[in-house]
Amino acid sequence: MTPLKYLTAYPASLQDQVRGLIADNRLGEYLAKRYPERHAVQSDKALYAYVMDLKQQYLRNAPGIDKVLYDSKLDVVRKALGLHTAVSRVQGGKLKAKKEIRVAALFRDAAPEFLQMIVVHELAHLREFDHNKAFYQLCEHMLPGYHQLEFDLRVYLTWRELGADRPV
């Protein structure tokens, strides 16, 4: 039985379905059918605007975001797909915290739903730091169907790891 590292927390029945698609060489076809489009958010500037639009829509009173960018080293170095940080710097006699959101560069070529899921996840951390019930309720509020998208994103990552030759 092939271990599916991105899907270990899911029931064995779901993992077996994914294994079946892999065995039949149909996982890429499944993903292409469900997520046929690519998003147009290609630059860091466009990503910043995209994130700020979502923040304005759902989290107006949350702390501001100073920097948003695609990070080509993120998934390799930190084993993460998105990252929210607060970088503290001394400016004059004050300590200022700058909030940043970094999105793994692999999402430049992904489906718009996957980019939105990652951004919603990182924005939710502005309110809820831990992955608790309130965090996932906030994610679901900002993006109905969040849990299905998270699962499909994990399937996409599994497909990429198998050496898929074209982006889905």
C-alpha positions in Angstrom: 0.0 0.0 0.0 1.5 3.3 -1.1 1.7 5.9 1.7 0.0 9.2 0.8 1.8 11.7 3.0 -0.6 14.6 2.3 -3.7 12.5 3.1 -2.6 10.6 6.2 -5.3 12.3 8.4 -8.1 11.2 6.1 -10.1 7.9 6.3 -8.7 4.8 4.7 -11.6 4.7 2.3 -10.7 8.1 0.8 -7.1 7.2 0.6 -8.0 4.0 -1.2 -10.1 5.9 -3.8 -7.1 8.2 -4.5 -4.8 5.1 -4.7 -7.3 3.6 -7.2 -7.1 6.8 -9.4 -3.3 6.6 -9.2 -3.3 2.9 -10.2 -5.5 3.7 -13.1 -3.4 6.7 -14.1 -6.5 8.9 -13.8 -5.6 11.2 -11.0 -4.6 14.1 -13.3 -7.7 13.6 -15.3 -9.9 13.8 -12.2 -8.2 17.0 -11.1 -8.4 18.6 -14.6 -12.1 17.8 -14.8 -12.8 19.3 -11.4 -10.4 22.3 -11.7 -10.0 23.2 -15.4 -9.1 26.9 -15.1 -5.9 28.7 -14.0 -6.0 32.0 -12.2 -4.6 35.2 -13.5 -2.9 36.3 -10.2 0.7 36.0 -11.4 2.7 38.9 -9.8 3.3 39.8 -6.1 1.4 43.0 -6.7 -1.6 41.2 -8.1 -1.4 38.7 -5.2 -1.4 41.6 -2.7 -4.5 43.1 -4.3 -6.2 39.7 -4.3 -5.5 39.2 -0.6 -6.5 42.7 0.4 -9.8 42.3 -1.5 -10.6 39.1 0.5 -9.5 40.7 3.7 -11.7 43.7 3.1 -14.6 41.5 2.4 -14.4 39.3 5.4 -11.9 40.7 8.0 -12.1 44.5 8.0 -11.2 44.8 11.6 -8.3 42.4 11.5 -4.7 43.8 11.7 -3.3 45.2 8.5 -1.0 43.2 6.2 2.2 44.9 5.1 3.5 42.4 2.6 2.1 39.6 0.4 4.3 37.6 -2.0 4.9 34.4 -3.8 7.8 32.5 -2.2 9.7 30.0 -4.3 11.4 28.4 -1.3 8.4 28.1 0.9 7.2 24.5 0.3 10.8 23.2 0.2 12.2 24.9 3.3 9.3 25.1 5.7 7.1 22.2 4.5 4.3 24.8 4.2 2.1 26.1 1.3 1.4 29.4 2.9 2.9 31.3 5.8 1.8 34.2 7.9 4.4 36.0 9.9 4.8 39.1 12.1 8.3 40.5 11.6 9.2 42.9 14.5 11.6 45.7 13.8 12.8 48.6 15.9 12.0 52.0 14.3 13.2 54.9 16.4 12.2 54.2 19.9 9.3 51.9 19.0 8.9 48.3 18.2 6.8 47.8 15.0 5.4 44.5 13.9 4.9 44.0 10.1 2.5 41.3 9.1 3.4 39.2 6.0 1.7 36.5 4.0 3.8 34.3 1.8 2.2 31.9 -0.6 4.2 29.0 -2.2 5.1 29.8 -5.8 3.6 26.5 -7.0 0.2 28.2 -6.7 1.1 30.6 -9.6 0.0 27.8 -11.9 -2.8 26.3 -9.8 -6.5 26.5 -10.0 -8.1 29.7 -8.7 -9.9 27.6 -6.0 -6.6 26.4 -4.6 -5.1 29.9 -4.4 -8.2 31.1 -2.7 -8.1 28.3 -0.2 -4.5 29.0 0.7 -5.2 32.8 1.0 -8.3 32.2 3.1 -6.3 29.9 5.4 -3.6 32.4 6.0 -6.1 35.3 6.5 -7.9 33.2 9.1 -4.7 33.2 11.1 -5.0 37.0 11.5 -7.9 36.2 13.9 -7.2 32.6 15.1 -3.6 31.6 15.6 -4.2 27.9 16.2 -5.9 25.3 13.9 -8.9 24.9 16.2 -12.7 24.7 15.7 -13.1 28.5 15.5 -10.3 28.7 12.9 -12.0 26.2 10.6 -15.4 27.8 11.1 -13.9 31.1 10.0 -12.3 29.4 6.9 -15.7 27.9 6.1 -17.4 31.3 6.5 -14.9 33.0 4.1 -14.9 30.1 1.7 -17.9 27.7 1.7 -16.7 24.2 0.8 -13.3 24.9 2.4 -12.9 21.4 3.7 -13.5 19.8 0.3 -11.0 22.3 -1.3 -8.4 21.4 1.3 -8.8 17.7 0.5 -8.6 18.3 -3.2 -5.6 20.5 -2.7 -3.9 17.6 -0.9 -4.8 15.3 -3.8 -3.3 17.9 -6.2 -0.1 17.9 -4.1 0.0 14.1 -4.2 -0.4 14.2 -8.0 2.4 16.7 -8.3 4.7 14.6 -6.2 4.1 11.6 -8.5 5.9 13.6 -11.2 2.9 15.0 -13.0 4.0 16.5 -16.3 1.4 19.3 -16.6 -0.1 21.7 -14.2 -3.7 21.1 -13.1 
